[in-house]
């Protein structure tokens, strides 16, 4: 990773959020947050240059789906990290990665890295482009 990628972390449990922040910074990312509310996350999306995001699905008494929609509207990749049960609400964002807490550090690193790395095209596709 040549330049540090900016990762928004949205997590309402401070200790978990700080753990994610430390883990991602150790892997070479710049972390924005942890942010613990929908309002704070939407503000960060407006004000910061974000390359990807890790969203806790449930924040206190609200869901992070409006944050996910704001990210999707700007084509910013994101994943959900949750300790909550998931169901029909996730259908709105089919194809988005949902990781369950507790999460292993290397698993989180791998998924975040996949979100920020440019997809490498096979040689045949590059020649025809």
Phi, psi and omega in degrees: 000111185281313177248147181291131177269142182271119182245121175278127177247121179244111185207128182273344177265110188307312183296320177294316179300316179293323177298315178298316180302309181299316180299314182290323176295321178296333179274000175100010178267156169263125185256130172260115183115198013286140176257138188248006182220160176299313181302314179297321179292317179296324176296316179298321179297321178290321192261342186246158174268102187253131178265332180193168182217150173244117186245124167291130184295320182243121180248111183046252182249021179223158179264154182269016184295328177291329175293314179301319180295318178298320177294314180300321179298334179257011180057037176262122181291149180208164173224158176261140173235124187212151170251001181271162172289143179245152182202227186301330181301329181288341180300331179300333182237050179306139179092346177281135179294135175237116179253140182263139175281148355286150184245139176285140183306312184294330177292315178298314179304313183299314182292320178293317179301318179297327180289326187262344179283135174296141179289129181274123180279143173300151183309317181298322180290324180294320182293325183276347182282000000 
